[in-house]
Amino acid sequence: MEWGYHPLEGGEAVPLRYLTAGESHGPSLVVVVDGMPAGLRVDREAIDRQLFRRQQGYGRGRRQKIEQDRVRILSGIRHGVTLGTPIALEIPNRDFANWAEVMGPDPLPEGREVPRRVTRPRPGHADLAGGMKYGHRDLRNVLERASARETAARVAAGALARLLVEAFGLRLVGHVIMLGGVEADRNLLAQRSVAELAEAAESSPVRCADPEASQRMVARIDELKAAGETAGGLFEVRVEGVPPGLGSYAQWDRRLDSRLAGALMSIPAIKGVEVGDGWASAALPGSRVHDPIYYRDGAEGPQPPPVPGHFPAGGYYRATNRAGGMEGGVTNGAPLVVRAAMKPLPTLYRPLPSVDVEEKGPVEAAIERSDTCALPAAAVVGEAVVAWELAVAWVEKFGGDTVQEMEAAFAAYRSRLEGY
């Protein structure tokens, strides 16, 4: 369950949450979003655009040629505006037509065996652990839900969250910075704004904003595919226009950095998350890790310029952003920067050794239709889950039943920051 809300002091809870349902080859995916304020303008095409982006990327498999993800709005939105009531979204699976007998909900005719059973678990997938947990000997009962196909529903929920935070000036981009050992020029990318990164990433088949590295990444995918291998890598999500004060240090479960890390780790195949220069900072002295604080017109002599994308409120600013916009679990006004490491996908066309869960003999792992590389898609999913957690934090900070109440609260907060 992806609740997306967190207990506050005094026992209250901010009721912004969502729940997804559906199997990879079932009739459809469904997401119910609860707690979205009334008065938010929603363009159906904006949701479909995010679903389309998730399906793109060099190295994707045949499934993406079958599905053409489009959202059906079932409730909570009228004439393009949210009502403040639960929003239900459905994404039909076109491929269900080919899987109706395999994945149908009704009992099979007497004497008919279950088709396309899976008994050879794949190393690196949820197959065996999930089968042991729920007692399934047909591991299709596990893999259909553990599949990354479920992330389409989360991208739909994230698209709503994105509309909310973008209405207040936040801008997000997810882009690939390393694929299969091929790295982009991070110094080059660090100098670009979110808008520049987004434009370059959208034109790349692997969502890499470094054109030269993008070409080498494509070649790396071809190389691995020919060897029956798969590719993982790193993606970054950057957000500009984030005000200071989202999240809290008051309780462990209100720290926004931990919630962002949990959201990103919930994406299938993600094995590590860092905020700012997280991993690199572990090897450096403190003077090379922390970001000095400056105040506009607060000192004599020349002052360094603020980090591009810094929130324009108050006189305080940072000239570097090694912390990734987070200190003490709270945003500090600098751009939010988080990165996630994705392992290579576990379906290999030259499969690893496994054990049949019924016969108990050694076998090769099962082969399910899969991608050679889904990292570009994971970057889009990363955008969605980051947008969701920012929306949750936004509701906590500026919450109200309507967008108009949020606007008033945000304006008052900005005014208070100017005088701090």
C-alpha positions as CSV (number, residue, x, y, z in Angstrom):
1,M,0.0,0.0,0.0
2,E,1.4,3.4,-1.0
3,W,-0.1,5.6,1.7
4,G,1.8,8.7,1.2
5,Y,0.6,10.2,4.5
6,H,2.4,10.3,7.8
7,P,1.2,10.6,11.4
8,L,1.6,14.0,12.9
9,E,2.0,15.0,16.5
10,G,-1.3,14.8,18.4
11,G,-2.5,11.8,16.4
12,E,-3.7,13.6,13.3
13,A,-2.9,12.4,9.8
14,V,-2.7,14.2,6.5
15,P,-5.1,12.2,4.3
16,L,-3.2,12.4,1.0
17,R,-2.7,8.8,-0.2
18,Y,-3.2,6.4,-3.0
19,L,-3.7,2.7,-3.5
20,T,-3.0,0.7,-6.7
21,A,-4.4,-2.6,-7.9
22,G,-4.0,-4.8,-10.9
23,E,-1.8,-7.5,-12.4
24,S,0.6,-7.1,-15.3
25,H,-1.6,-9.1,-17.7
26,G,-4.9,-8.6,-16.0
27,P,-7.8,-6.5,-17.4
28,S,-6.4,-3.2,-16.1
29,L,-4.5,-1.2,-13.6
30,V,-6.4,1.0,-11.1
31,V,-5.3,3.8,-8.8
32,V,-7.4,5.6,-6.2
33,V,-6.1,8.9,-5.0
34,D,-7.7,10.2,-1.8
35,G,-7.2,13.7,-0.3
36,M,-6.4,15.7,-3.4
37,P,-7.8,19.2,-2.7
38,A,-10.7,20.6,-4.7
39,G,-10.2,23.2,-7.4
40,L,-7.1,21.7,-9.1
41,R,-7.3,21.8,-12.9
42,V,-6.6,18.5,-14.4
43,D,-5.9,17.9,-18.1
44,R,-6.4,14.3,-19.0
45,E,-3.7,14.7,-21.7
46,A,-1.2,15.7,-19.0
47,I,-1.7,12.3,-17.4
48,D,-1.5,10.5,-20.7
49,R,1.7,12.3,-21.6
50,Q,3.4,11.0,-18.5
51,L,2.1,7.5,-19.2
52,F,3.5,7.8,-22.7
53,R,6.9,8.9,-21.5
54,R,7.1,5.9,-19.1
55,Q,6.7,3.6,-22.1
56,Q,9.6,5.1,-24.1
57,G,13.3,4.4,-24.0
58,Y,15.8,2.4,-25.9
59,G,16.0,-1.2,-24.8
60,R,12.3,-1.7,-24.0
61,G,10.6,-4.9,-25.0
62,R,7.7,-6.0,-27.2
63,R,5.1,-5.2,-24.5
64,Q,5.5,-1.5,-25.1
65,K,4.4,-2.0,-28.7
66,I,1.2,-3.7,-27.6
67,E,0.1,-1.3,-24.8
68,Q,-0.9,2.3,-25.6
69,D,-1.5,3.5,-22.1
70,R,-4.4,5.9,-21.8
71,V,-6.1,6.8,-18.6
72,R,-9.9,6.6,-17.9
73,I,-11.1,9.0,-15.2
74,L,-13.8,7.2,-13.2
75,S,-14.4,9.6,-10.4
76,G,-13.3,12.7,-8.5
77,I,-12.9,15.1,-11.5
78,R,-15.7,17.0,-13.2
79,H,-15.2,19.2,-16.2
80,G,-11.4,19.1,-15.7
81,V,-11.4,20.2,-12.1
82,T,-10.9,18.1,-8.9
83,L,-13.9,17.8,-6.5
84,G,-12.0,17.1,-3.3
85,T,-13.4,13.5,-3.3
86,P,-11.6,10.3,-4.2
87,I,-10.1,10.2,-7.7
88,A,-10.3,6.8,-9.4
89,L,-8.1,6.2,-12.5
90,E,-8.0,3.1,-14.7
91,I,-5.4,2.1,-17.3
92,P,-6.6,-0.8,-19.4
93,N,-4.2,-3.5,-20.4
94,R,-4.7,-4.2,-24.1
95,D,-2.6,-7.3,-23.8
96,F,-5.3,-8.9,-21.6
97,A,-7.0,-10.0,-24.8
98,N,-4.1,-12.5,-25.2
99,W,-4.1,-13.5,-21.6
100,A,-7.9,-13.8,-20.7
101,E,-7.7,-17.5,-20.1
102,V,-4.5,-17.3,-18.1
103,M,-5.4,-14.3,-16.0
104,G,-9.2,-14.4,-15.9
105,P,-10.9,-14.1,-12.5
106,D,-13.5,-16.9,-12.9
107,P,-12.9,-20.5,-12.1
108,L,-11.6,-22.7,-14.9
109,P,-13.9,-25.5,-16.3
110,E,-13.6,-28.7,-14.3
111,G,-10.6,-30.7,-15.4
112,R,-8.9,-27.8,-17.1
113,E,-5.4,-27.2,-15.9
114,V,-4.1,-23.7,-15.2
115,P,-2.2,-22.6,-18.4
116,R,1.2,-21.0,-18.4
117,R,2.2,-21.9,-14.9
118,V,5.6,-20.7,-13.7
119,T,7.6,-23.0,-11.3
120,R,11.2,-21.9,-12.1
121,P,11.9,-18.7,-10.0
122,R,14.2,-16.1,-11.5
123,P,17.1,-15.0,-9.3
124,G,16.7,-11.3,-8.5
125,H,12.9,-11.3,-8.8
126,A,10.2,-11.6,-6.2
127,D,9.3,-15.1,-7.6
128,L,10.6,-17.4,-4.9
129,A,10.4,-15.1,-1.9
130,G,6.8,-14.2,-2.8
131,G,5.8,-17.8,-3.5
132,M,7.2,-18.8,0.0
133,K,5.4,-15.9,1.7
134,Y,1.9,-16.5,0.2
135,G,2.2,-20.3,-0.4
136,H,2.0,-20.1,-4.2
137,R,3.4,-23.0,-6.2
138,D,2.4,-21.2,-9.5
139,L,4.8,-18.3,-9.3
140,R,2.7,-16.4,-11.9
141,N,0.6,-15.4,-8.9
142,V,3.6,-13.5,-7.6
143,L,5.3,-12.1,-10.7
144,E,2.1,-10.6,-12.2
145,R,1.8,-8.2,-9.3
146,A,5.5,-7.7,-8.6
147,S,6.0,-6.7,-12.2
148,A,7.0,-3.1,-12.9
149,R,3.9,-2.8,-15.0
150,E,2.3,-1.6,-11.8
151,T,4.3,1.6,-12.0
152,A,2.0,2.8,-14.7
153,A,-0.6,3.3,-12.0
154,R,1.9,5.2,-9.9
155,V,2.8,7.4,-12.8
156,A,-0.9,8.3,-13.1
157,A,-1.1,9.2,-9.4
158,G,2.2,11.1,-9.7
159,A,0.9,13.1,-12.7
160,L,-1.9,14.4,-10.4
161,A,0.7,15.3,-7.7
162,R,2.8,17.0,-10.3
163,L,0.0,19.2,-11.5
164,L,-0.5,20.3,-7.9
165,V,3.1,21.2,-7.1
166,E,3.7,22.7,-10.6
167,A,0.7,25.0,-9.9
168,F,2.9,26.5,-7.2
169,G,6.0,26.9,-9.4
170,L,8.0,23.7,-8.8
171,R,9.6,22.1,-11.9
172,L,10.9,18.5,-12.1
173,V,13.1,16.4,-14.4
174,G,14.3,12.9,-14.3
175,H,17.3,12.0,-16.4
176,V,19.8,9.2,-16.8
177,I,23.4,9.8,-15.6
178,M,24.9,6.3,-16.0
179,L,23.8,3.3,-17.9
180,G,25.6,0.0,-17.9
181,G,28.8,1.6,-16.8
182,V,28.7,4.4,-19.4
183,E,28.6,7.7,-17.5
184,A,27.4,11.2,-18.6
185,D,29.5,14.3,-17.9
186,R,28.0,15.2,-14.5
187,N,29.8,18.6,-14.4
188,L,28.1,19.4,-17.7
189,L,24.7,18.4,-16.4
190,A,25.1,20.2,-13.1
191,Q,25.4,23.5,-15.0
192,R,22.0,23.1,-16.7
193,S,18.6,24.2,-15.4
194,V,15.7,21.8,-15.1
195,A,14.2,23.1,-18.3
196,E,17.4,22.6,-20.2
197,L,17.9,19.1,-18.8
198,A,14.3,18.2,-19.6
199,E,14.6,19.4,-23.2
200,A,17.8,17.4,-23.8
201,A,16.6,14.3,-22.0
202,E,13.3,14.2,-24.0
203,S,15.3,14.2,-27.2
204,S,17.5,11.3,-26.1
205,P,16.5,7.6,-26.6
206,V,17.9,6.8,-23.2
207,R,16.8,10.0,-21.4
208,C,20.4,11.2,-21.0
209,A,21.0,15.0,-21.4
210,D,24.6,14.4,-22.5
211,P,24.3,13.8,-26.2
212,E,27.7,12.1,-26.6
213,A,27.1,9.8,-23.6
214,S,23.6,9.0,-24.9
215,Q,25.1,7.5,-28.1
216,R,27.5,5.4,-26.1
217,M,24.6,4.2,-23.9
218,V,22.6,3.1,-26.9
219,A,25.6,1.1,-28.1
220,R,26.0,-0.5,-24.7
221,I,22.4,-1.7,-24.7
222,D,23.0,-3.3,-28.1
223,E,26.1,-5.0,-26.8
224,L,24.3,-6.4,-23.7
225,K,21.3,-7.5,-25.7
226,A,23.4,-9.5,-28.1
227,A,25.0,-11.2,-25.1
228,G,21.6,-12.0,-23.5
229,E,22.3,-9.6,-20.7
230,T,20.4,-6.7,-19.2
231,A,21.5,-3.2,-18.1
232,G,21.0,-1.1,-15.0
233,G,22.3,2.3,-14.1
234,L,21.7,5.6,-12.2
235,F,19.1,8.3,-12.7
236,E,18.7,11.7,-11.1
237,V,15.5,13.6,-10.2
238,R,16.0,17.3,-9.8
239,V,13.4,19.8,-8.6
240,E,13.7,23.6,-8.8
241,G,11.5,26.2,-7.0
242,V,11.2,24.1,-3.8
243,P,10.6,26.5,-0.8
244,P,12.4,25.9,2.4
245,G,10.4,24.2,5.1
246,L,8.9,21.1,3.5
247,G,9.2,18.1,5.8
248,S,10.2,18.2,9.4
249,Y,13.0,17.2,11.8
250,A,10.4,16.8,14.7
251,Q,9.7,13.1,14.1
252,W,11.6,10.4,12.2
253,D,8.7,9.6,9.9
254,R,8.2,13.3,8.9
255,R,11.7,13.7,7.6
256,L,11.2,14.3,3.8
257,D,14.6,12.9,2.8
258,S,13.7,9.5,4.3
259,R,10.3,9.5,2.7
260,L,11.8,10.3,-0.7
261,A,14.3,7.5,-0.3
262,G,11.5,5.1,0.6
263,A,9.4,6.2,-2.4
264,L,12.3,5.7,-4.8
265,M,13.3,2.4,-3.2
266,S,9.7,1.2,-3.8
267,I,10.3,1.3,-7.6
268,P,11.1,-2.3,-8.8
269,A,14.8,-3.0,-9.3
270,I,16.0,0.1,-7.3
271,K,18.8,-0.9,-4.9
272,G,20.2,2.4,-3.6
273,V,19.2,6.1,-3.2
274,E,21.3,9.2,-2.4
275,V,20.3,12.8,-1.6
276,G,22.8,15.3,-3.0
277,D,26.3,14.1,-2.9
278,G,25.4,11.3,-0.4
279,W,27.8,8.5,-1.3
280,A,30.7,10.8,-2.3
281,S,30.4,12.8,0.9
282,A,31.1,9.7,3.0
283,A,34.7,9.9,2.0
284,L,35.3,13.6,2.3
285,P,36.0,16.0,5.2
286,G,33.2,18.1,6.5
287,S,34.6,21.3,5.0
288,R,34.2,19.8,1.5
289,V,30.7,18.5,2.1
290,H,28.5,21.2,3.8
291,D,27.2,24.2,1.9
292,P,28.2,27.6,3.3
293,I,25.3,30.0,4.0
294,Y,25.2,33.5,2.5
295,Y,22.8,36.5,2.8
296,R,22.1,38.9,-0.1
297,D,23.7,42.3,0.7
298,G,24.7,40.8,4.1
299,A,28.5,41.2,3.8
300,E,31.0,43.5,2.3
301,G,32.8,42.6,-0.9
302,P,31.8,40.3,-3.7
303,Q,29.4,37.4,-2.9
304,P,29.1,34.2,-4.9
305,P,25.9,33.8,-6.9
306,P,23.2,31.5,-5.5
307,V,22.6,28.0,-6.9
308,P,20.4,28.2,-10.1
309,G,16.9,27.3,-9.2
310,H,17.1,28.5,-5.6
311,F,13.7,29.5,-4.2
312,P,13.5,33.3,-4.3
313,A,12.3,34.1,-0.7
314,G,14.3,35.8,2.0
315,G,17.9,36.8,1.8
316,Y,19.5,33.5,2.7
317,Y,21.0,31.3,0.0
318,R,23.6,28.7,-0.9
319,A,26.3,28.9,-3.6
320,T,26.7,25.2,-3.7
321,N,24.2,22.3,-3.3
322,R,26.1,19.3,-2.0
323,A,23.2,18.6,0.4
324,G,20.8,18.2,-2.5
325,G,18.4,20.8,-1.1
326,M,17.8,18.9,2.2
327,E,19.1,19.5,5.7
328,G,17.7,17.8,8.8
329,G,14.9,16.2,6.8
330,V,13.7,19.7,5.7
331,T,14.1,21.4,2.4
332,N,16.4,24.4,2.6
333,G,15.4,26.4,-0.6
334,A,18.1,25.0,-2.9
335,P,17.0,22.6,-5.7
336,L,16.1,19.1,-4.6
337,V,18.5,16.5,-6.0
338,V,18.0,12.8,-5.5
339,R,19.6,9.8,-7.4
340,A,18.6,6.2,-7.6
341,A,20.6,3.1,-8.6
342,M,18.7,0.5,-10.7
343,K,20.0,-3.1,-10.9
344,P,19.9,-4.9,-14.3
345,L,16.5,-6.6,-14.8
346,P,16.3,-10.2,-13.6
347,T,14.8,-11.8,-16.7
348,L,17.8,-13.0,-18.7
349,Y,17.6,-14.6,-22.1
350,R,20.6,-16.6,-21.0
351,P,19.0,-17.6,-17.7
352,L,20.8,-18.2,-14.5
353,P,20.6,-21.5,-12.5
354,S,17.5,-22.0,-10.4
355,V,15.4,-24.8,-8.8
356,D,11.9,-26.0,-9.8
357,V,9.6,-25.3,-6.8
358,E,7.6,-28.5,-7.5
359,E,10.2,-31.0,-8.8
360,K,13.0,-29.5,-6.6
361,G,15.5,-30.3,-9.4
362,P,18.1,-27.9,-10.9
363,V,16.7,-25.9,-13.9
364,E,17.4,-22.7,-15.7
365,A,15.3,-19.8,-14.5
366,A,12.1,-19.0,-16.3
367,I,12.0,-16.5,-19.1
368,E,9.2,-13.9,-19.1
369,R,8.9,-11.3,-21.8
370,S,11.0,-8.4,-20.6
371,D,13.2,-5.4,-21.5
372,T,17.0,-5.2,-22.0
373,C,17.0,-1.9,-20.2
374,A,14.2,0.0,-18.4
375,L,16.3,2.7,-16.9
376,P,14.9,5.6,-19.0
377,A,11.4,4.5,-17.9
378,A,12.5,4.3,-14.3
379,A,13.6,7.9,-14.4
380,V,10.0,8.9,-15.4
381,V,8.6,6.7,-12.5
382,G,11.2,8.5,-10.3
383,E,9.7,11.8,-11.3
384,A,6.3,10.6,-10.4
385,V,7.1,9.3,-6.9
386,V,9.2,12.4,-6.1
387,A,6.3,14.6,-7.2
388,W,3.9,12.5,-5.0
389,E,6.1,12.9,-1.8
390,L,6.4,16.6,-2.5
391,A,2.7,16.9,-2.9
392,V,2.2,15.1,0.5
393,A,4.6,17.5,2.1
394,W,2.9,20.4,0.4
395,V,-0.5,19.4,1.8
396,E,1.1,19.0,5.3
397,K,2.5,22.5,5.1
398,F,-0.1,24.4,3.3
399,G,-3.1,22.1,3.5
400,G,-6.7,23.0,3.0
401,D,-9.8,21.5,1.4
402,T,-9.2,23.7,-1.8
403,V,-6.3,24.9,-3.9
404,Q,-7.4,28.4,-3.1
405,E,-6.8,27.9,0.6
406,M,-3.4,26.5,-0.2
407,E,-2.6,29.6,-2.3
408,A,-3.5,31.8,0.6
409,A,-1.4,29.8,3.0
410,F,1.6,29.7,0.7
411,A,1.4,33.5,0.1
412,A,1.4,34.1,3.8
413,Y,4.4,31.8,4.3
414,R,6.3,33.6,1.5
415,S,5.6,36.9,3.2
416,R,6.9,35.6,6.5
417,L,10.1,34.3,4.9
418,E,10.8,37.7,3.4
419,G,11.0,39.1,6.8
420,Y,13.0,36.4,8.4
